[in-house]
Amino acid sequence: MEVRNYRDLAVWQKTMDLAEECYRLTRDFPREEVFDLTSQIRRSAGAIPANIAEGHGRQHTREFLNFLSIARGSLMELETHLLLSQRVGLLPQGCLDVLLTVTDDVSRMLTGLRKSLEKRL
């Protein structure tokens, strides 16, 4: 498949699905968490595909690699907030397990994309 824009990237598509799921899950969080874990989860989840898109839009491969690194950092931030949510009783273990499977997949996809881009340098 030819990649004409960031929307064609499988990793961008998967991270959009992940962000959407995080928005759905946090709707059920208590109202007092709106400015805490809810906000942190939503912002970090949304930052992942946003950084992939921004990096793809840059002029140079090195810039894209930098944004992929930022996206990976946001992914680790998201995982941490999800783990904390489970530990404090806001997220059931089953939901956490599903989300961590997705974040593991995304991590591998980001690594694969990085390696592919690094070969071009």
C-alpha positions in Angstrom: 0.0 0.0 0.0 1.3 3.4 -1.0 1.5 6.0 1.8 0.3 9.3 0.4 -0.5 10.9 3.7 -0.4 10.2 7.4 -4.0 8.8 7.3 -2.7 5.9 5.2 -0.3 4.8 8.0 -1.6 1.7 9.8 0.0 3.0 13.1 -1.8 6.3 12.8 -5.1 4.5 12.2 -4.6 2.2 15.2 -3.7 5.1 17.5 -6.8 6.9 16.4 -8.8 3.9 17.4 -6.9 3.7 20.7 -7.6 7.4 21.4 -11.3 7.0 20.6 -11.5 4.0 23.0 -9.8 6.0 25.7 -12.4 8.8 25.3 -15.2 6.2 25.6 -13.8 4.6 28.7 -13.1 7.8 30.6 -16.8 8.9 30.1 -17.6 6.6 33.0 -14.9 8.0 35.3 -16.2 10.0 38.3 -16.8 13.6 37.7 -14.1 14.6 40.2 -11.5 13.0 37.8 -12.4 15.2 34.9 -9.4 17.5 35.4 -7.1 14.7 36.6 -6.9 11.2 35.1 -9.6 11.7 32.6 -7.8 14.7 31.1 -4.4 13.1 31.3 -5.6 9.9 29.5 -7.4 11.8 26.8 -4.5 14.2 26.2 -1.8 11.5 26.0 -4.0 9.3 23.9 -4.7 12.1 21.4 -1.1 13.2 21.3 0.0 9.9 19.8 -1.7 10.1 16.4 -1.2 13.9 16.4 2.5 13.5 16.7 2.6 10.8 14.0 0.6 13.2 11.7 2.8 16.2 12.5 6.0 14.3 11.9 4.7 12.9 8.6 4.0 16.5 7.5 7.6 17.6 8.2 10.1 18.1 5.4 12.8 15.8 6.6 13.0 12.2 7.8 14.9 13.1 10.9 12.1 15.4 11.9 9.6 12.6 11.4 11.8 10.3 13.5 11.8 12.9 16.3 8.0 13.1 16.3 7.7 9.3 16.3 9.9 9.4 19.4 7.5 11.9 21.0 4.6 9.7 20.0 6.2 6.8 21.8 6.7 8.9 24.9 3.0 9.8 24.9 2.2 6.1 24.5 4.2 5.3 27.6 2.5 8.2 29.4 -0.9 6.8 28.4 0.1 3.3 29.7 1.1 4.8 33.0 -2.2 6.7 33.4 -4.2 3.5 32.5 -2.2 1.4 35.0 -2.8 4.0 37.7 -6.5 4.1 36.8 -6.7 0.4 37.3 -4.8 0.6 40.6 -7.2 3.2 42.0 -10.3 1.3 40.9 -11.4 3.3 38.0 -10.6 0.9 35.2 -11.4 -2.9 35.4 -8.5 -5.3 34.9 -10.1 -6.7 31.8 -10.3 -3.3 30.1 -6.7 -2.6 31.1 -5.5 -5.9 29.7 -7.2 -5.1 26.3 -5.7 -1.6 26.2 -2.2 -2.8 27.1 -2.4 -5.3 24.3 -3.2 -2.5 21.9 -0.4 -0.3 23.3 2.1 -3.1 22.9 1.0 -3.5 19.3 1.4 0.3 18.7 4.8 0.2 20.3 6.0 -2.5 17.9 4.4 -0.6 15.0 6.2 2.6 15.9 9.5 0.7 16.3 9.0 -0.8 12.8 8.2 2.5 11.2 11.3 4.1 12.9 13.6 1.3 11.6 12.1 1.7 8.1 12.7 5.4 8.2 16.2 5.1 9.6 17.2 3.0 6.6 16.5 6.0 4.4 19.0 8.2 6.2 
